[in-house]
Amino acid sequence: MLIIEITALENGAHRNQTGTFRTIPDGWAVVPAEIEIPDTFPFVDIEAEDGMVTSMTAGVVPEPEPEPVPEPAPTEAEQLRADVDFIAAMTGVTL
């Protein structure tokens, strides 16, 4: 059995669970087997009545977040300065 939270998340997706349930939590509805699940699931628009989904249509899948741009590796001079500063700090030498 598939159940779906009636209220969509901020990104438009609906939380959902598949399993055997004795009770359906408040705010959730059962998706009947005869309901066609769109390719955009869980990004769907649903209508529910009395704890049962009565219609499900395709929603809008948001564009993925771009990968963060990594910081450039330090130059050889920057790495050497960092090493010198570290050795100085560890040995108590003031530069």
N, C-alpha and C positions, 0 to 999 in steps of 0.2 A: 504494500500500500504506500502510495506517495502522498505526503502532506506538504502544504506550502503555507508560508506566512502570508497573510492577506496584505499587510502593509509592506510596501517595498522599502528597501534600504535606501540610503542617500544616493547611491550610484545607480539605482533603478532595478537592482537584482532583488529576488525574493529568496529568503532562506527556505530550505526545503529538507526533508528527511524521508528516507525510505525504510520501511520496517513493518512490524506488527505492533499495533497500538491498541491498548484497551480504551484509552480516552484520547481525545484530540485537545491539545492545549487551546486556551482562549486566544483568539486572534489568528488561528490557523484553520485551514480547510482541507478536506480530502479531495484529491484529484481523481475523479472516476476514470476507470480504465478506458472508457470510450472517448475521453477528451484527447485530441491530438496535441502533442507537445511540440511547439515550434522549435526550430533550430537555434533560436536565440535564448532558449531556456538556460538560466533562470532569469534572463532579462525579458520578462513578459508582462503583458497587461492582463489582469485577471478580474473576473467578476465572480463573486461567491454569494451564496444564499443558504442560510441554515447549515453552515459548516461544510458545504459542498461547493466546489468550483463549478460554475455553470458555463463559463467561457474562458478561453485563454488564447490570446493573440500575441504575435511577435512584438517584442519591444525593441528598444534601441540599445545596442551593445556599445558602451563607451570606448573611445580610442584608448589604447594602453598608454600608460605614463612613459615618457621617453626615459631611456637609461641615463643615469647621471654620468656626466663627463668626469672621468677620473682626473685628479690633479696630476700635473706633469711631475715626472721623477726629478729629484733635485739634481742640479748640475754637479760635476765633480768638485768644483770649488765650494759649493754650498755644503756638500757632504763632508769635505775636509774640514771646513770651519765648524760644523756641528760636532765632529769628532774631537777637534781641539778643545772646543768649549766644554764638552763632556769630561774629557780627561782633566782639564784644568779644575772643573768643579769637584771632581772626585778626589783630586790630590790637594785641594785647598789653595791652588795657585790663582792669584788675581791677575787677569790679563789687562 
